[in-house]
Amino acid sequence: MAKLPNDYDWRRSQGHIFLLRLFTSPRIIDIVNEPRYEYKYLNESVSKAFDRLLRDGALEVCSLSEKLGYVYKVTDLRAKLKAHGKKTGGSKDELIQQLLQLEYSKLSMEMDAYQVYKCSTGGKLIFERYEQEKDAALALAKKIIYESLIKLEIIQARKTYAEYLKIWEPSQANYDSDYQFSNLRRMLEKSPKRLAEKYDKQSLRKLQAAAAMDLFWRDEPGWRWLSDDLGLEAEEIEQSMQLTKRYQKYLDLIEEWSFQQNEIRFGQDNPNVCDNCRRLEGVKLDKKKALEWPFEGCTNPTGCLPLRSYELQRGEEFEREDAELPDEGEEENDNSEEVRASLPQSLAVDYFNLLRQLKYMLDDGLITAEEYQAKKADILSRI
């Protein structure tokens, strides 16, 4: 590990701020020896980073009463006071003060064995300033990205995003991938006819840009960018953005279709389908003419989405499992693993489809962002 320069400003280091945050309340020094993912962003050993914080006054040794508060529980303090025949009522701080009056020298020698530290007043100011600067950098990055998306300046938007992650969230920097933004341009250029008829060109582009912000920050409430611009209520804008996002899912579904003619399937138990679209169940749709969505007559404000292939397969697998459950006492014969192993690799696994389905599951909230990244890395490692 390279030695950090003498003028290194750790006050903007995610790793050092994380280490400092551990001591916002009194903690024993041994805590720094516990393995933590964030330590990789220290760019120096944990012990050197700790010494740096201590040397610069961001950390300080706890007082005797603070050590006692860290080491002893209230029950321990009351037991000691009871042994002296003293009253055991009061707050923890009051119990500590009573005990110090009785056993100051003994407790002082006992606590010498404990190295307990806390964030100093100056350290708390450093932490607060870091959070303020990070929030300001995040707000600026989001503003630049949104304005870049309106102008279709996708390279500038991704560059701004990557620069922000590199400085303020290096642990997330590797998540900026081509796959993450594979549909970004399409989202900014294609929209359902229902929205194209409702908004003028500039307003529609703003709507698409706000919806696309979700590709950068999943918790970004896109409507806040638009409520003033479009002069509409937040609920109406949110519905329009949901329709924009769902249209992209519909286009993904069309790309999945293997045949020129494909049946529309919503699933019998799907509650999010209007009556008009329900009548289309089983109707064959020409792939070249399928881009018009929501379907004609749809009354759902955010459109009715047909099921995707992985959802259909999942439902069919459950049905087969129910149908093939062995009767009581019947021996189960499952050679599916042998059959799968005998298939050529190209037939056994469609990695691109797996990645696509994994992204769908993330978008639908079936898995977390952390689970998505871990599984995606696993799939990519097999290719």
C-alpha positions in Angstrom: 0.0 0.0 0.0 1.5 3.3 -1.1 2.3 5.9 1.6 -0.1 8.8 1.6 1.4 12.3 1.0 2.1 14.5 4.0 -0.6 17.0 2.8 -3.2 14.3 2.4 -6.7 15.7 3.3 -8.4 12.8 5.0 -11.4 15.0 5.8 -12.8 14.2 2.3 -12.0 10.5 2.6 -15.0 8.2 2.8 -12.9 5.6 4.7 -11.6 8.1 7.3 -15.0 9.6 7.8 -16.5 6.1 8.3 -13.8 5.4 10.9 -14.5 8.7 12.7 -18.3 7.9 12.7 -17.6 4.7 14.7 -16.6 6.9 17.6 -19.6 9.3 17.7 -20.2 7.6 21.1 -17.4 6.2 23.3 -16.0 3.0 21.9 -13.1 0.8 22.8 -10.1 0.9 20.4 -10.4 -2.8 19.6 -13.4 -2.0 17.4 -11.1 -0.9 14.7 -9.7 -4.4 14.4 -13.0 -5.8 13.3 -13.0 -6.4 9.5 -15.1 -3.8 7.6 -15.6 -3.3 3.9 -15.2 0.5 4.2 -11.6 0.2 5.4 -10.4 -0.5 1.8 -11.0 3.2 1.1 -8.6 4.4 3.8 -5.7 3.9 1.4 -3.6 3.2 4.5 -3.7 0.7 7.4 -6.5 1.1 10.0 -3.9 1.7 12.7 -2.3 4.5 10.8 -5.7 6.1 10.0 -6.6 5.9 13.7 -3.4 7.6 14.7 -4.0 10.3 12.1 -7.4 11.1 13.5 -6.0 11.1 17.1 -3.0 13.3 16.1 -5.3 15.8 14.3 -7.6 16.1 17.3 -10.6 14.4 15.7 -10.5 11.7 18.4 -9.8 12.0 22.1 -9.4 9.8 25.1 -12.6 9.4 27.2 -12.8 10.7 30.7 -13.0 8.3 33.7 -16.8 8.7 34.0 -17.2 8.1 30.2 -15.1 4.9 30.5 -17.3 3.6 33.3 -20.4 4.4 31.3 -19.0 2.3 28.4 -17.7 -0.6 30.4 -20.4 -1.0 33.0 -24.1 -1.7 32.6 -26.7 -0.1 34.9 -27.2 -3.4 36.7 -23.4 -3.6 37.4 -23.4 -0.1 38.8 -26.4 -0.8 41.1 -24.8 -4.0 42.3 -21.7 -2.1 43.3 -23.6 0.6 45.1 -25.8 -2.0 46.8 -22.6 -3.6 48.2 -21.8 -0.3 49.8 -25.3 -0.1 51.3 -26.2 2.9 49.1 -29.4 3.7 47.2 -29.5 2.4 43.7 -32.0 4.7 42.1 -31.3 7.4 39.5 -29.9 7.7 36.0 -26.8 6.0 34.8 -24.8 9.2 35.1 -26.0 9.7 38.7 -25.0 6.1 39.6 -21.5 6.7 38.1 -21.0 9.8 40.1 -22.1 8.1 43.4 -19.7 5.2 42.7 -16.8 7.6 41.9 -17.2 9.3 45.3 -16.9 5.8 46.9 -14.2 4.1 44.8 -12.4 6.8 42.8 -8.8 5.5 43.1 -9.9 1.8 42.6 -12.0 2.6 39.6 -9.3 4.8 38.1 -6.7 2.0 38.2 -9.3 -0.5 36.9 -10.2 1.7 33.9 -6.5 2.2 33.0 -6.8 -1.2 31.3 -9.4 0.1 28.8 -8.6 2.3 25.9 -11.8 4.1 25.2 -12.0 6.9 22.7 -14.7 9.3 21.3 -15.1 11.8 18.6 -14.0 15.2 19.8 -16.0 18.4 19.3 -13.7 19.3 16.4 -14.1 15.8 15.0 -17.9 16.2 15.1 -17.6 19.5 13.2 -15.4 17.7 10.6 -18.0 15.0 10.2 -20.9 17.5 9.9 -18.9 19.6 7.4 -18.2 16.5 5.3 -21.9 15.6 5.2 -22.8 19.1 4.2 -20.3 19.2 1.4 -21.4 15.8 0.2 -25.1 16.8 0.2 -24.1 20.0 -1.8 -22.0 17.9 -4.3 -24.9 15.5 -4.7 -27.5 18.2 -5.3 -25.2 19.8 -7.9 -24.5 16.5 -9.7 -28.2 15.7 -9.9 -28.9 19.2 -11.3 -26.2 18.8 -14.0 -27.3 15.3 -14.9 -31.0 16.3 -15.2 -30.1 19.3 -17.4 -27.8 17.1 -19.5 -30.5 14.5 -20.1 -32.9 17.1 -21.3 -30.3 18.1 -23.9 -29.6 14.4 -24.7 -26.0 14.9 -23.5 -25.7 11.4 -22.2 -21.9 11.3 -22.1 -21.9 14.5 -19.9 -24.5 13.0 -17.6 -22.6 9.8 -17.1 -19.3 11.7 -16.7 -20.8 13.8 -13.9 -22.2 10.7 -12.2 -18.9 8.9 -12.4 -17.0 11.9 -11.0 -19.4 12.3 -8.0 -19.1 8.6 -7.2 -15.3 8.6 -7.4 -15.0 11.5 -4.9 -17.9 10.9 -2.5 -19.0 7.3 -2.9 -16.0 5.2 -4.1 -17.7 2.0 -2.9 -20.4 2.6 -5.5 -18.1 3.7 -8.3 -17.9 0.3 -10.0 -21.7 0.2 -10.3 -21.5 2.8 -13.2 -21.7 0.3 -16.0 -22.9 0.2 -19.7 -25.5 -2.4 -18.7 -26.9 -0.1 -16.0 -27.5 2.6 -18.7 -28.2 0.3 -21.7 -31.7 1.8 -22.2 -31.0 5.4 -21.2 -31.0 6.8 -24.8 -34.2 4.8 -25.6 -35.9 6.2 -22.5 -35.1 9.7 -23.6 -36.2 9.3 -27.2 -39.2 6.9 -27.1 -42.4 7.4 -25.2 -46.0 6.0 -25.3 -48.4 7.8 -27.7 -50.6 8.7 -24.7 -47.9 11.0 -23.4 -46.8 12.4 -26.8 -50.4 13.6 -27.2 -50.6 15.1 -23.8 -47.3 17.1 -23.6 -45.5 19.4 -25.9 -42.0 18.3 -27.1 -40.0 20.2 -24.4 -42.3 19.1 -21.5 -42.1 15.5 -22.7 -38.3 15.6 -22.8 -38.3 17.0 -19.2 -40.6 14.2 -18.2 -38.4 11.6 -19.8 -35.3 13.1 -18.2 -36.9 13.0 -14.7 -37.9 9.4 -15.2 -34.4 8.5 -16.3 -32.9 9.9 -13.1 -34.1 6.7 -11.6 -31.3 4.9 -13.5 -28.7 7.0 -11.6 -30.4 7.2 -8.2 -33.2 4.8 -7.4 -34.5 6.8 -4.5 -34.7 10.0 -6.6 -38.3 11.4 -6.6 -38.4 12.6 -10.2 -41.6 14.5 -9.8 -39.8 17.2 -7.7 -38.0 18.3 -10.9 -41.2 18.8 -12.7 -44.0 20.0 -10.5 -43.1 23.7 -11.2 -42.0 23.2 -14.8 -45.2 21.5 -16.0 -47.7 23.2 -13.7 -49.2 19.8 -12.8 -50.0 18.1 -9.5 -47.3 15.7 -8.2 -49.7 12.7 -8.5 -50.3 13.3 -12.2 -46.7 13.8 -12.9 -45.8 10.6 -11.0 -48.3 8.6 -13.0 -46.8 10.0 -16.3 -43.3 9.0 -15.1 -44.5 5.5 -14.1 -46.0 5.2 -17.6 -42.7 6.2 -19.1 -40.8 3.6 -17.1 -43.3 0.9 -17.8 -43.2 1.6 -21.5 -39.5 0.8 -21.4 -40.3 -2.5 -19.7 -42.9 -3.2 -22.4 -40.2 -2.5 -25.1 -37.9 -5.0 -23.3 -40.7 -7.5 -23.4 -41.1 -7.1 -27.2 -37.3 -7.6 -27.7 -37.6 -10.9 -25.8 -40.2 -12.3 -28.1 -38.7 -15.1 -30.2 -41.4 -15.3 -32.8 -43.1 -12.9 -35.2 -46.5 -13.6 -33.7 -46.7 -13.8 -29.9 -49.6 -14.2 -27.5 -50.4 -11.5 -25.0 -50.5 -13.0 -21.5 -51.4 -11.1 -18.3 -52.0 -14.0 -16.0 -55.4 -14.9 -14.6 -54.7 -13.6 -11.1 -53.0 -10.3 -12.0 -55.0 -7.6 -10.2 -53.3 -4.8 -12.1 -55.0 -5.3 -15.5 -58.1 -3.3 -16.6 -61.2 -5.1 -18.0 -60.5 -3.9 -21.6 -56.9 -5.3 -21.6 -58.1 -8.5 -19.9 -60.1 -9.2 -23.1 -56.8 -9.3 -25.0 -55.6 -12.4 -23.0 -54.3 -14.9 -25.6 -54.5 -12.6 -28.6 -51.6 -12.9 -31.0 -49.7 -9.7 -31.6 -47.4 -9.0 -34.5 -43.9 -8.1 -33.2 -43.4 -5.3 -35.8 -46.7 -3.7 -34.9 -46.5 -4.1 -31.2 -44.9 -0.8 -30.3 -48.2 0.9 -29.6 -48.7 0.8 -25.9 -50.8 1.2 -23.7 -53.2 -1.0 -25.7 -56.2 0.7 -27.3 -58.9 1.2 -24.7 -56.7 0.7 -21.7 -58.1 2.5 -18.7 -55.1 2.0 -16.4 -53.3 5.4 -15.9 -49.9 3.6 -16.0 -50.8 1.0 -18.6 -51.3 -2.7 -18.3 -48.1 -4.7 -18.8 -48.2 -8.3 -20.2 -46.2 -10.8 -18.2 -42.5 -11.2 -19.2 -41.0 -14.5 -20.0 -39.4 -15.1 -16.6 -42.7 -14.5 -14.9 -44.5 -16.9 -17.2 -41.9 -19.5 -16.7 -42.0 -19.1 -13.0 -45.8 -19.5 -13.0 -45.6 -22.6 -15.2 -42.9 -24.1 -13.0 -45.0 -23.7 -9.9 -48.0 -25.3 -11.8 -45.8 -28.2 -12.9 -44.4 -28.7 -9.4 -47.9 -28.8 -7.9 -49.0 -31.3 -10.6 -45.9 -33.5 -10.3 -45.8 -33.7 -6.5 -45.6 -37.4 -5.7 -48.4 -39.1 -3.9 -47.9 -40.0 -0.2 -45.6 -42.9 -0.1 -44.5 -42.6 -3.7 -40.8 -42.3 -4.2 -39.7 -39.1 -5.9 -37.5 -39.4 -9.0 -35.8 -36.2 -9.9 -33.1 -36.4 -12.6 -33.4 -32.8 -13.7 -29.8 -32.0 -12.6 -28.5 -34.9 -14.7 -30.4 -33.7 -17.7 -29.3 -30.1 -17.2 -25.6 -31.2 -16.9 -25.9 -33.1 -20.2 -26.9 -30.0 -22.1 -24.3 -28.0 -24.0 -23.3 -24.9 -22.1 -24.8 -22.6 -24.8 -28.2 -24.3 -24.4 -28.1 -24.7 -20.6 -27.6 -21.0 -19.8 -28.6 -17.8 -21.6 -26.5 -15.4 -19.7 -27.8 -12.3 -21.5 -31.4 -13.3 -20.7 -30.4 -13.9 -17.1 -29.0 -10.4 -16.8 -32.1 -8.9 -18.3 -34.4 -10.9 -16.0 -32.2 -9.9 -13.0 -32.7 -6.2 -13.9 -36.4 -6.7 -14.2 -36.5 -8.2 -10.7 -34.5 -5.2 -9.4 -36.9 -2.7 -11.1 -39.9 -4.6 -9.7 -38.5 -4.4 -6.2 -38.1 -8.2 -5.9 -34.4 -7.9 -4.9 -32.3 -5.1 -3.4 -29.6 -3.2 -5.2 -26.9 -5.0 -3.3 -28.4 -8.4 -4.2 -28.6 -7.3 -7.8 -24.9 -6.2 -8.0 -23.7 -9.4 -6.3 -25.8 -11.7 -8.6 -24.8 -9.7 -11.7 -21.1 -10.0 -10.8 -21.6 -13.8 -10.3 -23.3 -14.2 -13.8 -20.6 -12.1 -15.5 -17.9 -14.1 -14.0 -19.2 -17.2 -15.7 -19.1 -15.8 -19.2 
